[in-house]
Amino acid sequence: MTNLILCGGSGTRLWPISRNLMPKQFVKLFEEKSLFQLTVQRNSKMCDKQFIVSNTEQYFLAIDQLEELNITSTNYLLEPIGRNTAPAIALACFALQKDELILVTPSDHLIKNEEEYKKVVEKAKQLANENFLLTFGITPTYAETGYGYIESENINDVKAFYEKPDINTATKYLENGNFYWNSGMFMFKAGVFLDELKKYSPNIYETSKIAFENKQSIAENQLRIKYDDMLNIPEDSIDYAVMEKSDIVKVIPSDINWSDLGSFDSLYEELDKDQNNNTKNPNHISIDSSNNLVHGDERTIATIDVEDLVIVDTADALLISKKGSSQKVKKVVKKLKEINSELHNIHLTGYRPWGTYTVLEDSPGYKIKRIEVKPNSRLSLQKHFHRNEHWIVVSGTATVTVGDKTFTVRPNESTYIKMGEVHRLSNEGKIPVVLIEAQVGEYTGEDDIVRLDDDFSRD
């Protein structure tokens, strides 16, 4: 059985912790592990292999975090743009044998009752082997308006799917007793799903098939879909495209202590608390404050006589909200996009396949970064149209190419790259290279990069 892990999405409701280029599934929120890592660990006990569907900007985060778990034999399907879950699952199914059992899981869910989870997965396997499409229905614990619902009859038979309800309707669902939260987790044979997709959403099936046939095999375990082919696929969820239309769908009731951590209110429920019901944080000084979520690992956060707040502090943004209102965070993200801010997109520390960079200062006319390059890695061969760059090596030994010259830059040495010059930085050593980069020019945005050659096949 293959665990198909869907890594799309930006987790905007957990901004400013979650950003487009560091979404919530990769943020280490639980004992120095991310939701993605917990998903892999949980499902690797039942599945033979992982197949990760991700966008091209995030897959190296998955690679790095899998290496921390000592897991290396993983397949990747990279999407240049997202087209929702139906195309993502279809593309992966085209890459697998028709009889392969697939456990489809988002990468950002938390499941705390793993023993019960194993049991419901085994029940799903039995029905999936009989050529049914399985969806996991979470036993609701309260009247939630942020989830879709599944109505069942005769335990496993699906009667209907429902959109996110208002509070009165959600309350009636709970009173009824045979309604479940729609978890977004599924199980089926690859061929059975494709047959149903072809039957009920033929346009998605055909365009996904074409996109898969035109794929690029960047590496043995990595398939990349072309941008134009991906754009041609209609955007739709697996629920709308297949599950709500098919007559071979079954639901597995699942009481597994599940959360999709879709808001800071749900995150608060899962974090450890102190004696005043504040989330535990060594940087928090609490004076007569209670029932607060306080997140921040850099600055000291002091609260006095406050309660029922969400306080999230990052290096470049601070969020303060009443508990119960944190669903409105997505409105903040919308505002940031409207004013062309990068705060919704990336933290001050950005993650790249070759390492990381941290913006130390960003002002009109110049930007200063700390750059760390992993051993045996190198940046793309590139040039810039609007800036000059000064590199000062702090530790490690850098191999630098500028134009037709290649030379070594050691600690406390520097080099200068003129605007328009082709250049590259490599780390051929066994320890990270750390350097300070000073950019000077009329524009220092991250999109002022022309890549001429790249080990990671980025545009």
Secondary structure by P-SEA (a helix, b strand, c coil): ccccccccccccccccccccccccccccccccccaaaaaaaaacccccbbbbbbccccaaaaaaaaaaacccbbbbbbbccccccaaaaaaaaaacccccccbbbbccccccaaaaaaaaaaaaaaaaaabbbbbbbcccccccccbbbbbbccccccccccccccaaaaaaaaaacccccccccccccaaaaaaaaaaccaaaaaaaaaaaaacccccccbbbbcaaaaaabbbbccccccccccccbbbbbccccccccccaaaaaaaccccccccccccccccccccccccccccbbbbbccccbbbbbbcccbbbbbccccccaaaaaaaaaaaaccccccccccccccccccccccccccbbbbbbbbcccccccccccccbbbbbbbcccbbbbbcccbbbbbcccccccccccccccccccccbbbbbbbbbbccccccccccccccccccc
